[in-house]
Amino acid sequence: MLEDETLEGLLDRYDAIAADTEELVRTVDLDERHPLPRAPWFEPGASWSNRMVFLHIAAETAQHAGHADILRETIDGQKTMG
């Protein structure tokens, strides 16, 4: 958080972005495809559908949440699973 930010403000912003994202998922053509940028990790001419983009975001979010959980477990010694 920056010095001029509040938890309430950040949570409000998160809620607004979540609502915008939910509206996008409901209204966008999930099969529409977009070319990927030229990069060594993408095959030339590769493209992703909007559906793939949303799945990628969900997977990245889950992976990073897992990383944060590992850090929390290291700090407090508590496990949430297993």
Secondary structure as UniProt FT lines:
FT   TURN            3..4
FT   HELIX           7..27
FT   TURN            30..31
FT   STRAND          33..35
FT   TURN            40..41
FT   TURN            44..45
FT   STRAND          47..49
FT   HELIX           50..76
//
